[in-house]
Amino acid sequence: MLNKSAIRIPQSAMTQRYLPLIVGVWLVAGNAASQTRTTSVARTPDGHVDLQGTYDVATLTPLERAAGQPLVLTDDEAAKLEKQVADRKFRAGLPSKGDRDAPPVGGDGSPGAAGNVGGYNNFWIDNGTRYVMVDGRKRMSVIVDPPDGRIPPMTPQAQQRTASTGRVTRATSDEQAREDDPGLDPTPGAYDDPERRPLGERCLLGFGSTSGPPALPVLYNNLHQIVQTPEHVIILNEMVHDARIVRMNAPHFPSTIRKWMGDSVGRWDGDTLVVDTTNFTDKTRFRGATENLHVVERFTRVDAKTLLYRFTIEDAATWTKPWTGEYTWPATDEHLYEYACHEGNYALGNILRGARLKETK
């Protein structure tokens, strides 16, 4: 935009002669600038779109959708499904009966951790009440490419890596996608060695890729806060208070430098923030991916209260082709609170004691 303060009007008798010309040039420059930039959104002092704020990404929309389901829901379909979820949450929130029977060994097979035994009860779950809205229409999956809304098949190499555990599963319904334990790690041996327990279970990194990249909604603690400067963009995640630091207009670190959330560098493509992330570690394990995982994210302000978040995943050693998803991030006035996770947690010690007792029998 043209800086009005830079225009100096001659303080002489020539003022009347030059004033119309100066004003005319200023108006033309102003109109040209307005045609190339969006003026209806807030901007930072350096002229870029202001993406800062806190966003609640909780949604009923799963990452994948069941085979044959359309991407877009009608208003009636969405209202019906949302009511079903609300009714189920109400029933699940009722006080438990003291005289109830114990669940069968191994669980009853319903959605939830270990056949609905040992997972969170309804009090802890906060996965939203609505399906995500994009372009004024409600979506049945985050994935938009492939068009069927499914993660592409794994490569033979990836299938061989994960065959020994059988932990790589697909979500086949909305309930399963939202209630299956997102902490399960598909990497072979992740639960067979105390030194290989997943980062999320150890409270070192948010589970279910809540911190990203890609940043995906999980069962609770779905707030994300963006702080923006000319040199960096920081994305603070409520879950396990992970903080992603995006270095703007910088080269990637050498391949010898590896990070749990990868090395994120950003650039502006018009009014869209593009974040390119590489240099993951072999401990990240995003859905069975290798350390060669490559994620490209795009953050676009839709309006004063909404961001559109779009990502593309590529790992030739894991999937037969790249895949893309998108969903909106609605702004919220809620505050992020400290996330306390592993304090006083005796689970792993008890697991090891149980294993030793089992060996004596």
DAQUIUR-V742333 format. One record per backbone hydrogen bond with DSSP energy under -0.5 kcal/mol. NH is the residue of the N-H (numbers start at 1). CO is the residue of the C=O. If there is no record, write none. Layout:
# DAQUIUR-V742333
NH,CO
NH,CO
This chain:
# DAQUIUR-V742333
4,2
6,3
7,4
8,6
9,7
12,10
15,12
17,14
18,14
19,15
20,16
22,18
23,19
24,20
25,21
26,22
27,23
28,24
29,25
30,26
31,27
32,28
33,29
34,30
35,31
36,32
36,33
37,33
39,37
44,48
47,44
50,42
51,49
53,226
55,224
56,330
57,55
57,222
60,130
62,140
65,149
69,66
73,138
78,74
79,75
80,76
81,77
82,78
83,79
84,80
85,81
86,82
87,83
88,84
89,85
90,86
91,87
92,88
93,89
94,91
100,97
107,104
108,115
109,115
110,115
115,112
117,113
124,121
125,121
125,122
126,219
134,132
134,137
137,134
138,73
139,132
140,71
142,62
143,63
144,324
145,324
149,146
155,318
159,155
160,156
161,157
162,158
163,159
165,162
166,162
169,167
177,173
178,174
179,175
180,176
182,180
184,181
190,187
192,189
193,189
196,193
197,194
202,198
203,200
204,199
205,199
208,182
209,206
210,207
216,209
216,214
224,55
225,236
226,53
227,234
229,232
233,246
234,227
235,244
236,225
236,234
237,235
237,242
238,223
239,221
241,238
242,239
244,235
246,233
246,244
247,245
247,264
248,231
248,246
249,266
250,247
257,254
258,256
259,279
262,259
263,278
264,262
265,263
265,276
266,247
267,274
269,267
269,272
270,268
272,269
273,299
274,267
274,272
275,273
275,297
276,265
276,274
277,275
277,295
278,263
280,291
281,259
284,281
287,285
288,285
289,286
293,290
294,314
295,277
296,312
297,275
298,310
299,273
300,298
300,308
301,271
302,300
302,306
303,306
306,303
307,329
308,300
309,307
309,327
310,298
310,308
311,325
312,296
313,323
314,294
318,315
319,315
320,153
323,313
324,145
325,311
326,142
327,309
329,307
330,56
330,328
331,305
332,54
340,338
341,339
345,342
346,344
350,346
351,347
352,348
353,349
354,350
355,351
356,352
357,353
358,354
359,355
360,356
360,357
361,357
361,358
